[in-house]
């Protein structure tokens, strides 16, 4: 009897690990999940302990990132990156990733990845890493290459994790330790700071109108002045108004 194929799941958000485990159970029931980790350091340690065939690896994690962990793992197991960030695709290939999945992962896309894994498990991971490194060089020098921006936001809602497309977001507003994500349907909290979001979001789509507020440009309905002379911004599908700071008043010079 052949040995079962073993895998690790690595993600700093436990609901995301749960979701991926359930999806894998659907598309590859014979796959054995040997362990789970919440950061790159623990992932490398678990890999040494369990010797997995495959590691499903998040990229943005506290401490050691998935990219850093992959440098220790790619020669001994097949790596599949699972992340919400398009812009890491090149780095993923450089570290020998066999595939690259964008959150939220669909069953159809994961099934395709599992088919690729089954076809390549008999090959040495290092061989595939070399091939993908060559592919990386081609991608890096291809014409028209541009930076990819954050497309999905993970927000905790009770005991579950909600995946929000950035196109749904009306604005982000800092609230002490957390950041409020406002959509037309709901208000949710995330742990990312406005500074982090400003670096990761497309500056043509999101403007900082105040030190505590990032707003989606195409969600702006109108800008008016209140009786104190402040610029106040109205957002579609939101009843309140957002203040525009003096430092950012130049965004609306017609006012």
MIDOSE-1310 file (N, C-alpha, C; in nm, 2 decimals, decimal comma, always signed):
residues 255
xxxx	+0,08/-0,12/+0,00/+0,00/+0,00/+0,00/+0,09/+0,13/+0,00; +0,06/+0,22/-0,09/+0,14/+0,34/-0,10/+0,12/+0,43/+0,01; +0,22/+0,51/+0,04/+0,21/+0,61/+0,15/+0,11/+0,72/+0,11; +0,03/+0,77/+0,20/-0,06/+0,88/+0,16/+0,02/+1,01/+0,14
xxxx	-0,04/+1,09/+0,05/+0,02/+1,23/+0,02/-0,01/+1,32/+0,14; +0,09/+1,39/+0,19/+0,08/+1,47/+0,31/+0,10/+1,62/+0,27; +0,02/+1,70/+0,34/+0,03/+1,84/+0,31/+0,02/+1,92/+0,44; +0,08/+2,04/+0,44/+0,07/+2,14/+0,55/-0,01/+2,26/+0,49
xxxx	-0,09/+2,32/+0,58/-0,17/+2,45/+0,55/-0,11/+2,56/+0,64; -0,07/+2,67/+0,58/+0,00/+2,77/+0,65/-0,07/+2,91/+0,62; -0,14/+2,97/+0,72/-0,21/+3,09/+0,71/-0,22/+3,15/+0,85; -0,20/+3,28/+0,86/-0,22/+3,34/+0,99/-0,36/+3,37/+1,04
xxxx	-0,46/+3,34/+0,95/-0,60/+3,36/+0,98/-0,66/+3,22/+0,99; -0,70/+3,18/+1,11/-0,76/+3,04/+1,13/-0,88/+3,02/+1,04; -0,97/+3,11/+1,02/-1,09/+3,08/+0,94/-1,04/+3,05/+0,79; -0,93/+3,11/+0,75/-0,88/+3,08/+0,61/-0,82/+2,94/+0,61
xxxx	-0,76/+2,90/+0,71/-0,71/+2,76/+0,72/-0,82/+2,66/+0,72; -0,93/+2,69/+0,79/-1,05/+2,61/+0,80/-1,11/+2,60/+0,66; -1,12/+2,71/+0,59/-1,19/+2,71/+0,46/-1,11/+2,63/+0,36; -0,97/+2,64/+0,36/-0,89/+2,57/+0,27/-0,89/+2,42/+0,30
xxxx	-0,89/+2,38/+0,43/-0,90/+2,24/+0,46/-1,03/+2,18/+0,41; -1,14/+2,25/+0,43/-1,27/+2,20/+0,38/-1,27/+2,19/+0,23; -1,22/+2,29/+0,16/-1,21/+2,28/+0,01/-1,12/+2,16/-0,03; -1,01/+2,14/+0,03/-0,93/+2,03/-0,01/-0,99/+1,90/+0,02
xxxx	-1,07/+1,89/+0,13/-1,14/+1,76/+0,15/-1,24/+1,74/+0,04; -1,30/+1,84/-0,02/-1,40/+1,82/-0,13/-1,33/+1,78/-0,25; -1,21/+1,84/-0,29/-1,15/+1,81/-0,42/-1,05/+1,70/-0,42; -0,99/+1,67/-0,30/-0,89/+1,57/-0,29/-0,90/+1,50/-0,15
xxxx	-1,01/+1,42/-0,14/-1,03/+1,36/-0,01/-0,92/+1,27/+0,05; -0,84/+1,21/-0,04/-0,73/+1,12/+0,00/-0,61/+1,20/+0,06; -0,60/+1,33/+0,03/-0,49/+1,41/+0,08/-0,49/+1,42/+0,23; -0,38/+1,39/+0,30/-0,37/+1,39/+0,44/-0,31/+1,53/+0,49
xxxx	-0,39/+1,60/+0,57/-0,34/+1,73/+0,62/-0,26/+1,69/+0,75; -0,13/+1,70/+0,74/-0,04/+1,66/+0,85/-0,03/+1,77/+0,96; -0,05/+1,89/+0,93/-0,04/+1,99/+1,03/-0,08/+2,13/+0,97; -0,09/+2,23/+1,06/-0,12/+2,37/+1,02/-0,04/+2,46/+1,10
xxxx	+0,00/+2,57/+1,04/+0,08/+2,67/+1,11/+0,03/+2,81/+1,07; +0,06/+2,91/+1,16/+0,01/+3,05/+1,14/+0,12/+3,14/+1,10; +0,24/+3,10/+1,08/+0,35/+3,18/+1,03/+0,46/+3,10/+0,97; +0,56/+3,17/+0,91/+0,66/+3,10/+0,83/+0,75/+3,02/+0,92
xxxx	+0,79/+3,07/+1,04/+0,88/+3,00/+1,13/+0,82/+2,86/+1,17; +0,69/+2,87/+1,21/+0,63/+2,74/+1,25/+0,61/+2,65/+1,13; +0,59/+2,70/+1,01/+0,58/+2,62/+0,89/+0,71/+2,54/+0,86; +0,82/+2,61/+0,87/+0,95/+2,54/+0,85/+0,97/+2,44/+0,95
xxxx	+0,94/+2,46/+1,08/+0,96/+2,37/+1,18/+0,87/+2,24/+1,16; +0,74/+2,27/+1,13/+0,65/+2,16/+1,10/+0,69/+2,07/+0,98; +0,74/+2,14/+0,88/+0,79/+2,07/+0,76/+0,90/+1,98/+0,79; +0,99/+2,02/+0,88/+1,10/+1,93/+0,92/+1,05/+1,81/+1,00
xxxx	+0,95/+1,84/+1,08/+0,89/+1,73/+1,16/+0,81/+1,63/+1,08; +0,73/+1,68/+0,99/+0,63/+1,59/+0,92/+0,67/+1,55/+0,78; +0,77/+1,62/+0,72/+0,82/+1,59/+0,59/+0,70/+1,59/+0,49; +0,63/+1,69/+0,47/+0,51/+1,69/+0,38/+0,55/+1,69/+0,23
xxxx	+0,46/+1,64/+0,15/+0,48/+1,65/+0,01/+0,45/+1,78/-0,05; +0,35/+1,85/+0,01/+0,30/+1,98/-0,04/+0,28/+2,07/+0,08; +0,31/+2,20/+0,06/+0,28/+2,31/+0,15/+0,19/+2,41/+0,08; +0,07/+2,44/+0,14/-0,02/+2,55/+0,09/+0,02/+2,66/+0,18
xxxx	+0,08/+2,77/+0,12/+0,15/+2,87/+0,20/+0,09/+3,01/+0,17; +0,04/+3,08/+0,28/+0,01/+3,22/+0,27/+0,13/+3,30/+0,26; +0,12/+3,42/+0,21/+0,24/+3,50/+0,19/+0,25/+3,61/+0,30; +0,15/+3,69/+0,32/+0,16/+3,80/+0,42/+0,12/+3,74/+0,56
xxxx	+0,23/+3,72/+0,64/+0,21/+3,67/+0,78/+0,30/+3,74/+0,87; +0,27/+3,75/+1,00/+0,36/+3,81/+1,10/+0,49/+3,73/+1,11; +0,60/+3,80/+1,15/+0,72/+3,73/+1,17/+0,78/+3,69/+1,03; +0,80/+3,57/+1,01/+0,86/+3,52/+0,88/+0,75/+3,51/+0,78
xxxx	+0,76/+3,57/+0,66/+0,66/+3,57/+0,56/+0,66/+3,43/+0,48; +0,56/+3,41/+0,40/+0,56/+3,29/+0,32/+0,67/+3,28/+0,22; +0,71/+3,40/+0,16/+0,82/+3,40/+0,07/+0,95/+3,36/+0,14; +0,97/+3,41/+0,26/+1,09/+3,37/+0,33/+1,09/+3,22/+0,37
xxxx	+0,98/+3,17/+0,41/+0,97/+3,03/+0,45/+0,99/+2,94/+0,32; +0,94/+2,99/+0,21/+0,96/+2,91/+0,09/+1,11/+2,88/+0,05; +1,19/+2,98/+0,09/+1,34/+2,96/+0,06/+1,39/+2,84/+0,13; +1,33/+2,80/+0,24/+1,38/+2,69/+0,32/+1,30/+2,56/+0,27
xxxx	+1,19/+2,57/+0,21/+1,10/+2,46/+0,18/+1,11/+2,40/+0,04; +1,13/+2,49/-0,06/+1,11/+2,45/-0,20/+1,18/+2,33/-0,25; +1,30/+2,31/-0,19/+1,38/+2,19/-0,24/+1,33/+2,06/-0,18; +1,25/+2,06/-0,08/+1,20/+1,94/-0,02/+1,06/+1,91/-0,04
xxxx	+0,98/+2,00/-0,08/+0,83/+1,98/-0,10/+0,78/+2,08/-0,21; +0,66/+2,05/-0,26/+0,60/+2,13/-0,36/+0,52/+2,24/-0,29; +0,54/+2,37/-0,34/+0,48/+2,48/-0,27/+0,37/+2,54/-0,36; +0,25/+2,57/-0,29/+0,14/+2,64/-0,36/+0,11/+2,76/-0,27
xxxx	+0,13/+2,88/-0,33/+0,10/+3,00/-0,25/-0,05/+3,03/-0,26; -0,11/+3,07/-0,15/-0,25/+3,10/-0,14/-0,26/+3,24/-0,08; -0,29/+3,34/-0,15/-0,28/+3,48/-0,10/-0,39/+3,57/-0,17; -0,41/+3,69/-0,11/-0,50/+3,79/-0,16/-0,43/+3,89/-0,25
xxxx	-0,30/+3,87/-0,27/-0,21/+3,97/-0,33/-0,16/+3,93/-0,47; -0,21/+4,00/-0,58/-0,16/+3,97/-0,71/-0,01/+3,99/-0,73; +0,04/+4,10/-0,66/+0,18/+4,14/-0,69/+0,29/+4,05/-0,64; +0,25/+3,94/-0,57/+0,35/+3,85/-0,52/+0,38/+3,73/-0,62
xxxx	+0,31/+3,73/-0,73/+0,32/+3,62/-0,83/+0,46/+3,60/-0,87; +0,54/+3,70/-0,90/+0,67/+3,69/-0,95/+0,76/+3,63/-0,84; +0,75/+3,68/-0,72/+0,83/+3,63/-0,61/+0,79/+3,48/-0,58; +0,67/+3,45/-0,60/+0,62/+3,31/-0,58/+0,70/+3,22/-0,67
xxxx	+0,70/+3,25/-0,80/+0,77/+3,17/-0,90/+0,92/+3,16/-0,86; +0,98/+3,27/-0,82/+1,12/+3,27/-0,79/+1,16/+3,18/-0,68; +1,06/+3,16/-0,58/+1,09/+3,07/-0,47/+1,04/+2,92/-0,51; +1,01/+2,89/-0,63/+0,98/+2,76/-0,67/+0,84/+2,71/-0,65
xxxx	+0,75/+2,81/-0,64/+0,61/+2,77/-0,63/+0,56/+2,69/-0,75; +0,48/+2,58/-0,72/+0,43/+2,51/-0,83/+0,30/+2,57/-0,88; +0,23/+2,65/-0,80/+0,11/+2,71/-0,84/+0,09/+2,83/-0,74; -0,01/+2,91/-0,78/-0,04/+3,04/-0,71/-0,19/+3,06/-0,71
xxxx	-0,25/+3,06/-0,60/-0,39/+3,07/-0,58/-0,43/+3,21/-0,52; -0,53/+3,28/-0,58/-0,57/+3,40/-0,52/-0,70/+3,37/-0,43; -0,70/+3,43/-0,31/-0,81/+3,43/-0,23/-0,92/+3,52/-0,28; -1,05/+3,48/-0,26/-1,10/+3,35/-0,21/-1,08/+3,24/-0,31
xxxx	-1,03/+3,13/-0,26/-1,01/+3,01/-0,35/-1,14/+2,94/-0,38; -1,16/+2,92/-0,51/-1,28/+2,85/-0,55/-1,25/+2,70/-0,56; -1,35/+2,62/-0,55/-1,33/+2,47/-0,56/-1,28/+2,43/-0,70; -1,33/+2,50/-0,80/-1,29/+2,47/-0,94/-1,14/+2,50/-0,96
xxxx	-1,09/+2,62/-0,91/-0,95/+2,65/-0,92/-0,86/+2,56/-0,84; -0,91/+2,53/-0,72/-0,83/+2,44/-0,63/-0,82/+2,30/-0,69; -0,93/+2,25/-0,76/-0,93/+2,12/-0,82/-0,82/+2,12/-0,93; -0,81/+2,23/-1,01/-0,71/+2,24/-1,11/-0,57/+2,23/-1,05
xxxx	-0,55/+2,30/-0,94/-0,42/+2,29/-0,88/-0,38/+2,15/-0,83; -0,48/+2,08/-0,77/-0,46/+1,95/-0,72/-0,43/+1,85/-0,83; -0,49/+1,87/-0,95/-0,46/+1,79/-1,07/-0,31/+1,81/-1,11; -0,27/+1,93/-1,10/-0,13/+1,96/-1,14/-0,03/+1,90/-1,04
xxxx	-0,07/+1,90/-0,91/+0,01/+1,84/-0,81/+0,02/+1,69/-0,82; -0,09/+1,63/-0,85/-0,09/+1,48/-0,87/+0,00/+1,44/-0,99; +0,00/+1,53/-1,09/+0,08/+1,50/-1,21/+0,23/+1,52/-1,18; +0,27/+1,60/-1,09/+0,41/+1,64/-1,07/+0,47/+1,58/-0,94
xxxx	+0,39/+1,51/-0,86/+0,45/+1,47/-0,73/+0,56/+1,37/-0,75; +0,57/+1,30/-0,86/+0,68/+1,21/-0,89/+0,81/+1,28/-0,93; +0,80/+1,41/-0,96/+0,92/+1,49/-0,99/+0,98/+1,56/-0,87; +1,11/+1,58/-0,87/+1,18/+1,65/-0,76/+1,13/+1,79/-0,76
xxxx	+1,10/+1,85/-0,64/+1,06/+1,99/-0,63/+1,17/+2,08/-0,69; +1,29/+2,05/-0,67/+1,40/+2,14/-0,72/+1,40/+2,16/-0,87; +1,36/+2,05/-0,94/+1,36/+2,06/-1,08/+1,25/+2,16/-1,13; +1,13/+2,15/-1,06/+1,03/+2,24/-1,10/+1,07/+2,39/-1,06
xxxx	+1,13/+2,40/-0,95/+1,18/+2,53/-0,90/+1,27/+2,60/-1,01; +1,36/+2,52/-1,07/+1,45/+2,57/-1,17/+1,37/+2,62/-1,29; +1,27/+2,54/-1,33/+1,19/+2,58/-1,45/+1,11/+2,70/-1,42; +1,06/+2,72/-1,30/+0,98/+2,84/-1,27/+1,07/+2,96/-1,25
xxxx	+1,19/+2,94/-1,21/+1,28/+3,05/-1,20/+1,31/+3,11/-1,34; +1,32/+3,02/-1,44/+1,33/+3,07/-1,58/+1,21/+3,14/-1,63; +1,09/+3,09/-1,59/+0,97/+3,16/-1,63/+0,96/+3,30/-1,56; +1,01/+3,31/-1,44/+1,01/+3,44/-1,37/+1,09/+3,54/-1,45
xxxx	+1,21/+3,50/-1,50/+1,29/+3,59/-1,58/+1,22/+3,64/-1,70; +1,14/+3,56/-1,77/+1,06/+3,60/-1,88/+0,95/+3,70/-1,84; +0,89/+3,67/-1,73/+0,78/+3,76/-1,69/+0,83/+3,89/-1,64; +0,95/+3,89/-1,58/+1,01/+4,02/-1,53/+1,04/+4,11/-1,65
xxxx	+1,08/+4,05/-1,76/+1,12/+4,14/-1,88/+1,01/+4,15/-1,98; +0,90/+4,10/-1,95/+0,79/+4,11/-2,05/+0,74/+4,25/-2,06; +0,70/+4,30/-2,18/+0,65/+4,44/-2,19/+0,52/+4,46/-2,12; +0,49/+4,58/-2,07/+0,36/+4,60/-2,02/+0,34/+4,56/-1,88
xxxx	+0,45/+4,51/-1,81/+0,43/+4,46/-1,67/+0,40/+4,58/-1,58; +0,30/+4,57/-1,50/+0,27/+4,68/-1,41/+0,24/+4,62/-1,27; +0,25/+4,71/-1,17/+0,23/+4,67/-1,03/+0,08/+4,63/-1,02; +0,07/+4,52/-0,94/-0,07/+4,47/-0,91/-0,10/+4,52/-0,77
xxxx	-0,23/+4,56/-0,75/-0,27/+4,61/-0,62/-0,36/+4,52/-0,55; -0,38/+4,54/-0,42/-0,47/+4,46/-0,33/-0,61/+4,45/-0,39; -0,66/+4,33/-0,40/-0,79/+4,31/-0,46/-0,90/+4,26/-0,36; -0,85/+4,20/-0,25/-0,94/+4,14/-0,15/-0,89/+4,18/-0,01
xxxx	-0,99/+4,21/+0,07/-0,97/+4,24/+0,21/-1,04/+4,13/+0,30; -0,96/+4,09/+0,40/-1,02/+3,99/+0,50/-1,07/+4,06/+0,62; -1,19/+4,05/+0,65/-1,25/+4,11/+0,77/-1,32/+4,01/+0,86; -1,29/+4,02/+0,99/-1,35/+3,93/+1,09/-1,49/+3,97/+1,12
xxxx	-1,58/+3,88/+1,10/-1,72/+3,90/+1,13/-1,77/+3,79/+1,23; -1,77/+3,83/+1,36/-1,80/+3,72/+1,46/-1,69/+3,62/+1,46; -1,73/+3,49/+1,44/-1,63/+3,38/+1,44/-1,59/+3,34/+1,29; -1,64/+3,42/+1,19/-1,61/+3,38/+1,06/-1,53/+3,50/+0,99
xxxx	-1,47/+3,46/+0,87/-1,39/+3,56/+0,80/-1,46/+3,59/+0,67; -1,48/+3,72/+0,65/-1,55/+3,77/+0,53/-1,44/+3,82/+0,43; -1,46/+3,77/+0,30/-1,37/+3,82/+0,19/-1,44/+3,93/+0,12; -1,38/+4,05/+0,12/-1,44/+4,17/+0,05/-1,36/+4,21/-0,06
xxxx	-1,42/+4,22/-0,18/-1,35/+4,28/-0,30/-1,34/+4,43/-0,27; -1,22/+4,48/-0,31/-1,20/+4,62/-0,28/-1,29/+4,71/-0,36; -1,35/+4,66/-0,47/-1,45/+4,74/-0,55/-1,58/+4,76/-0,47; -1,60/+4,68/-0,36/-1,72/+4,69/-0,28/-1,70/+4,80/-0,17
xxxx	-1,58/+4,84/-0,15/-1,55/+4,93/-0,03/-1,58/+5,07/-0,07; -1,65/+5,14/+0,02/-1,68/+5,28/+0,00/-1,57/+5,37/+0,06; -1,53/+5,33/+0,18/-1,41/+5,40/+0,24/-1,36/+5,32/+0,36; -1,23/+5,35/+0,40/-1,17/+5,29/+0,52/-1,15/+5,41/+0,61
xxxx	-1,17/+5,38/+0,74/-1,15/+5,48/+0,84/-1,09/+5,42/+0,97; -0,98/+5,49/+1,02/-0,91/+5,43/+1,13/-0,99/+5,45/+1,26; -0,99/+5,35/+1,35/-1,06/+5,36/+1,47/-0,98/+5,30/+1,58; -0,89/+5,38/+1,64/-0,79/+5,33/+1,74/-0,71/+5,22/+1,69
xxxx	-0,73/+5,09/+1,75/-0,64/+4,98/+1,71/-0,69/+4,92/+1,58; -0,81/+4,94/+1,53/-0,86/+4,88/+1,41/-0,89/+4,98/+1,30; -0,92/+4,93/+1,18/-0,97/+5,01/+1,07/-1,10/+4,96/+1,03; -1,20/+5,06/+1,02/-1,33/+5,03/+0,97/-1,33/+5,02/+0,82
xxxx	-1,40/+4,91/+0,77/-1,42/+4,89/+0,63/-1,57/+4,92/+0,61; -1,60/+5,02/+0,53/-1,75/+5,05/+0,51/-1,78/+5,01/+0,37; -1,88/+4,92/+0,35/-1,94/+4,89/+0,22/-2,09/+4,94/+0,22; -2,15/+4,93/+0,11/-2,29/+4,97/+0,11/-2,38/+4,89/+0,20
xxxx	-2,34/+4,76/+0,23/-2,42/+4,67/+0,31/-2,38/+4,67/+0,46; -2,26/+4,69/+0,49/-2,21/+4,67/+0,63/-2,09/+4,74/+0,66; -2,06/+4,75/+0,80/-1,94/+4,80/+0,85/-1,86/+4,69/+0,92; -1,73/+4,67/+0,89/-1,66/+4,56/+0,94/-1,52/+4,62/+0,99
xxxx	-1,45/+4,54/+1,07/-1,32/+4,58/+1,12/-1,21/+4,49/+1,07; -1,10/+4,55/+1,04/-0,98/+4,48/+1,00/-0,86/+4,53/+1,09; -0,75/+4,45/+1,09/-0,63/+4,49/+1,16/-0,53/+4,57/+1,09; -0,55/+4,59/+0,96/-0,45/+4,66/+0,88/-0,46/+4,81/+0,91
xxxx	-0,35/+4,88/+0,91/-0,35/+5,02/+0,93/-0,38/+5,10/+0,80; -0,42/+5,22/+0,81/-0,44/+5,30/+0,69/-0,31/+5,32/+0,61; -0,20/+5,33/+0,68/-0,07/+5,34/+0,61/-0,05/+5,22/+0,52; -0,07/+5,10/+0,58/-0,05/+4,97/+0,50/-0,15/+4,97/+0,38
xxxx	-0,27/+5,00/+0,41/-0,37/+5,00/+0,30/-0,33/+5,10/+0,19; -0,29/+5,22/+0,23/-0,25/+5,32/+0,13/-0,14/+5,27/+0,04; -0,05/+5,19/+0,09/+0,06/+5,14/+0,01/+0,02/+5,03/-0,08; -0,09/+4,96/-0,04/-0,13/+4,84/-0,11/-0,24/+4,86/-0,21
xxxx	-0,32/+4,97/-0,19/-0,43/+5,00/-0,28/-0,39/+5,08/-0,40; -0,46/+5,08/-0,51/-0,44/+5,15/-0,63/-0,46/+5,30/-0,59; -0,36/+5,39/-0,61/-0,38/+5,53/-0,57/-0,48/+5,60/-0,67; -0,50/+5,54/-0,79/-0,60/+5,60/-0,88/-0,75/+5,57/-0,83
xxxx	-0,76/+5,46/-0,75/-0,89/+5,42/-0,70/-0,93/+5,47/-0,56; -0,82/+5,49/-0,48/-0,85/+5,53/-0,34/-0,76/+5,65/-0,30; -0,83/+5,75/-0,25/-0,76/+5,88/-0,21/-0,77/+5,89/-0,06; -0,66/+5,94/+0,00/-0,66/+5,98/+0,14/-0,72/+6,12/+0,15
xxxx	-0,83/+6,14/+0,21/-0,89/+6,27/+0,23/-0,87/+6,33/+0,37; -0,82/+6,24/+0,46/-0,80/+6,28/+0,59/-0,70/+6,19/+0,65; -0,63/+6,22/+0,76/-0,53/+6,13/+0,82/-0,60/+6,00/+0,86; -0,73/+6,00/+0,88/-0,80/+5,89/+0,93/-0,89/+5,82/+0,83
xxxx	-0,89/+5,87/+0,70/-0,99/+5,82/+0,60/-0,93/+5,80/+0,46; -0,95/+5,69/+0,41/-0,93/+5,66/+0,26/-1,06/+5,63/+0,20; -1,09/+5,70/+0,09/-1,22/+5,68/+0,02/-1,20/+5,63/-0,12; -1,29/+5,55/-0,16/-1,29/+5,51/-0,30/-1,34/+5,62/-0,39
xxxx	-1,26/+5,66/-0,49/-1,29/+5,77/-0,57/-1,43/+5,76/-0,64; -1,46/+5,65/-0,70/-1,58/+5,64/-0,78/-1,71/+5,62/-0,69; -1,68/+5,62/-0,55/-1,80/+5,62/-0,46/-1,84/+5,76/-0,42; -1,75/+5,86/-0,45/-1,78/+6,00/-0,41/-1,90/+6,05/-0,49
xxxx	-2,00/+6,10/-0,42/-2,12/+6,16/-0,48/-2,10/+6,31/-0,50; -2,06/+6,38/-0,39/-2,04/+6,53/-0,40/-1,96/+6,58/-0,29; -1,90/+6,69/-0,30/-1,83/+6,76/-0,20/-1,89/+6,90/-0,18; -1,92/+6,93/-0,05/-1,98/+7,06/-0,02/-1,90/+7,12/+0,10
xxxx	-1,94/+7,24/+0,13/-1,88/+7,31/+0,25/-1,99/+7,33/+0,36; -1,95/+7,30/+0,48/-2,04/+7,32/+0,59/-2,03/+7,47/+0,64; -2,10/+7,50/+0,74/-2,11/+7,64/+0,79/-1,98/+7,69/+0,85; -1,88/+7,60/+0,87/-1,75/+7,63/+0,93/-1,65/+7,64/+0,82
xxxx	-1,69/+7,62/+0,69/-1,60/+7,63/+0,58/-1,53/+7,50/+0,55; -1,56/+7,39/+0,62/-1,49/+7,27/+0,59/-1,55/+7,20/+0,47; -1,46/+7,13/+0,40/-1,51/+7,05/+0,29/-1,56/+6,92/+0,34; -1,68/+6,88/+0,31/-1,75/+6,76/+0,35/-1,79/+6,68/+0,23
xxxx	-1,75/+6,55/+0,24/-1,77/+6,46/+0,13/-1,88/+6,37/+0,15; -1,97/+6,36/+0,05/-2,08/+6,26/+0,05/-2,05/+6,14/-0,03; -2,07/+6,02/+0,02/-2,04/+5,90/-0,04/-2,17/+5,83/-0,08; -2,18/+5,77/-0,20/-2,30/+5,70/-0,24/-2,33/+5,58/-0,15
xxxx	-2,46/+5,56/-0,12/-2,50/+5,45/-0,04/-2,45/+5,46/+0,11; -2,42/+5,58/+0,15/-2,38/+5,60/+0,29/-2,45/+5,73/+0,34; -2,52/+5,72/+0,45/-2,60/+5,84/+0,50/-2,51/+5,96/+0,55; -2,40/+5,93/+0,61/-2,32/+6,03/+0,67/-2,23/+6,11/+0,58
xxxx	-2,15/+6,20/+0,63/-2,06/+6,28/+0,56/-1,92/+6,26/+0,61; -1,81/+6,27/+0,53/-1,67/+6,25/+0,56/-1,60/+6,39/+0,55; -1,52/+6,42/+0,65/-1,45/+6,55/+0,64/-1,32/+6,53/+0,56; -1,30/+6,64/+0,48/-1,17/+6,65/+0,40/-1,08/+6,74/+0,48
xxxx	-0,96/+6,69/+0,51/-0,87/+6,78/+0,59/-0,81/+6,89/+0,50; -0,76/+6,99/+0,56/-0,70/+7,10/+0,49/-0,58/+7,05/+0,40; -0,50/+6,96/+0,46/-0,39/+6,91/+0,38/-0,43/+6,83/+0,26; -0,55/+6,79/+0,25/-0,60/+6,71/+0,13/-0,70/+6,79/+0,05
xxxx	-0,72/+6,92/+0,08/-0,82/+7,00/+0,01/-0,79/+7,02/-0,13; -0,66/+7,00/-0,17/-0,62/+7,02/-0,31/-0,68/+6,92/-0,40; -0,73/+6,81/-0,34/-0,79/+6,70/-0,43/-0,92/+6,75/-0,49; -0,98/+6,86/-0,43/-1,11/+6,91/-0,48/-1,09/+7,06/-0,50
xxx	-1,00/+7,10/-0,59/-0,97/+7,24/-0,61/-1,08/+7,33/-0,66; -1,18/+7,27/-0,72/-1,29/+7,35/-0,77/-1,38/+7,40/-0,66; -1,36/+7,34/-0,54/-1,45/+7,38/-0,43/-1,41/+7,52/-0,37
